[in-house]
């Protein structure tokens, strides 16, 4: 059986190949639960406050109804103790368990730990943040009822962090594409091409239309500028375009981009050779 690093790499390829954003959380969370021997996982994608914010909980086992429906439990989860204080006020994004952050006694005697024990029967929580700028902290909280998470778990989580960040960025972009243009129409238009665009090429195309440089596109997608250039060359070839402007216009004509998208000229970002030009 492949080790957990190999499985995550295989999963990353599967995630980056999908055009269905709703399939990404189940894929990622199931693998994290397996790799970290967790019993349930909380996905933190949008800003929370103690009073509001959707709490997405996934688990291979049946979750007690009190855990799912109890507003006080959700308030404790949204408070993010003790991870919000650590990751929100620091540039250190090291994945760690709650006991590692504040100490075993402090964590086990906290109101949050008590609420989670009563609701889910779990004793330990592992924070796996997604590094980003700004005060908003996103990522995953893995719960376990047995022993605490190990240093080996921390090393694994740190190693797969960039893959998770790229996968969640891919999901956000797919959601934005679905909102901005009819998904079914876009798929039909893509399949009508002699050589259809791959999901990653489609992502690059939409970001290209906003005028972003190869470097910024790479950061958004979690890939290198060199890889962005390769996708750009493939885009231009498949669309029969010579540069950014003609690629965006041809994509609009083909139905791959909404006509409302305002193409930005090559002098503002990436020219026909795929290089940064100011």
N, C-alpha and C positions, 0 to 999 in steps of 0.2 A: 504493500500500500504506500503511495507517495507520502512523504513527510508534509508537514503543514505549510512549509514555505513553497514547496512545489505546487501544492494544491491551490494556494493563493495566487501564484503566477498563472496557473491554468485558468483560474476564475477571472483574473484580470483580463485575460484575452477574451473570455466569453462575455464579460461585461462590456468591454470596449467594442464588441461586435454587434451588440444589440441596438435596436432602434425603439425598444419598448421600455420607457423609463420606469414603469411600474414593476418590472422584473428585477431591478437592480437591488433594492433593499432586501428582498427575500434571499437573493444569492449571497450578498455580503454578510448579512446577519447570520445565516445558517452556517457559513464557513467560520465566522468568528466564534460562534457558540461551540462548534466542534473543536476548533483549534485551542480555545481557552477553557474548555470543559465547563462552559457556562450553562445556566438553566433558564435564564431569560436575558434579553438585551433591550435596552432603551436607545432609540435613535433620536439624537438631538440635531435637528436640521435648521429650525427657525428659532429666533430669539424667544426665550421664555421669561416670564416673571412668575413670582410665587402664585399670583392670582390667575394668570391666563397663559395659554400656549398648549398646542396639541402635543400630547405625550403618546408616542408610537412605541408600543411594547410588542416584542416578538418572542415566542418561546415554543420549543418542540413539545412541551407538555401543557396540560390544561392549567390556565391561570385562575386562581380563586376569584370569584366575582367581586369580592370585597376589594381585591387589589386593582381590578380593572375600573371599578365604578366609584371608589372612595375618593372624594375630592381632596381630603386631607392628605392621602397618600400621593396623589398627583401634585399637590402643593409642595410636599417634601422633595419629590423628584425634580420638579421645576426649579426649586431653590438651588439645586446642583451642589449641595454641600458634600464634601469640601473642595470639589474640583473647580467651581466657578472662581473661588478666591485664589486658587493656585494658578490656573491657566489664564484667567481674565486679567491678572495683575502682573504677569510674568511672561518673558519670552522663552521660558523653558517649557517645551511641549512634550516632555518625556511621559509616556504612558505609565501610570502607576495605580496601585490599589489605594483605597481610602485609608487603610491602616498605615500605608507607607507615607501618605501625605501628612496625616495629623497624629499618627501613633495609634497602636491597637486599643489602648484603654480609652482614649478620647473618642475614637470612632465608635466603638461598641457601646459606649454610654451616651451617645448622641441621640437626640429625638429622631433624626433621619434614619439611623440604623435600626432603632426600635420600631419605627413605622414600617420599614421594609421587611423586617423579620416577621412582624405580625401579618402583613399583607401577603408576602410571597414565600416566607420561610427561608429567605436567603440571609447570609451573614456578612458576605464580603462583596464589594463593588469595585470594579476595575475601570478606570477612566482612560479612554483612548481618544484623545482630542485630534482634530484636524487642524494643523498649523495654518494660521491666517492672520491678517492684520485687523486691528480694530478690537473693540471691547466684546464683541459677540463670540462666544465659544460654541463650537459645534463638534459633533463626534458621536461616540458610542459609549454606553455604560453597560458593562457585562456583569451580571449577578451570579453568585455562586453560594451554595449552602455549606460546602465542605471547608477544606483548608483554604488559607489565603493564597492569592496569586503569587507565583514565584518570580525570581529574577529571570528565569528562562522565559516565562510568559512576557515579561517586560521587554526582553530582547526581541522576541518574536514580533510583538506589537510595534516596536520602534522600526523594525525592518519592513513591515508591511504598511506603515503609515503613508508613505508616498503613493503606494498603489491605491489605498483607500481614498486619499485626497483626490487623485485623478479620477477614480470611479465616481465619486460624488459630484465632481465638477462635470463629468460627462452626463450624469443624470440631470443636473440642473439645466444644462444646455439642451438636452432632449425635451425637457418640460417646456423651456422657453420656445423651442422650435414648434412644439405642438400647439402652444398658445398663439404663436404669431402667424402660423399658416396651417391650413387643414392637413392633418397628418396623412389621411388617405389620399388626398390629391397629390401631396408631395411624393408619396411612395409610388403612385402610378406614374408620375412624371419622371421619376428617377429610373424606374424599370423600363420606360420608353426609350431611354438613351441606349445607343449602341453598346456603350460600356458604362453600366450604372456606377454611381459614386458609392464608395464604401461609407459606413456610418461615420468614420473618423474624417473622411474627406468632406462629408456633408457638414460636420461640425466646423471644420476649418473654413468652408465656404461662407457659412453664416457669420462667423467672426470676421472674416475678410471683408464682408459687405459693410461692417461698421467702421472700417478704417483702421483697425488695429494692426500693429506691426507683427512680424513673425515672432519676435521675442515675447511680446505680450500674449499673442495667441498661444505660444508654447506654455507660458505660465498658467494661463486659464485652463489648458487641457492637461497639464502635468507632463508635457513632453518637451524635448529639446528643440531649439530653433532649427537645427539641421533636419530633424524629422518633419517639422512644419514645412520646410522648403520642399522636401520630397512629396508631401501631400499637395503642395501648390503646383508643382510640375505636373502631377497626375491630373489635378483639376483642370489646368489649362489645356492639357492634351485631350481629355475627355469632352470638354466643352468647346474645343476648337478655338480657344482664346489665346491672345498674345500677352495680356496683362490683366491686372486687377479689375480695371474698369470694364473691359470687354467680358471678362469672366462673370462679373456680377450681372451685367446686362443680358448676357446669353442665358444665365441661370434664371433670371426673371422671365425671359421670354419662354423658357421651357417649363415654367411653373415650379421650379425648385426653390425660388425665393419669392416672398411677397413683393409686389410691385412697389409697395410703400418704402421698401428698403432703399436708402440713399447711398449709391455707390460712391466710394471715395477714390480719387485718382491715385495712381502709383506714386506720385511725388510725395504723398502723405504717408506712405507705409511701405509696401512691398512691391517692387517693380516686377517686370516680366521674368527676370532671372531669379526672383525669389529672394533678393537681398534687401537689407534695410537701406533706405535711401533718404533718411532725414525725418 
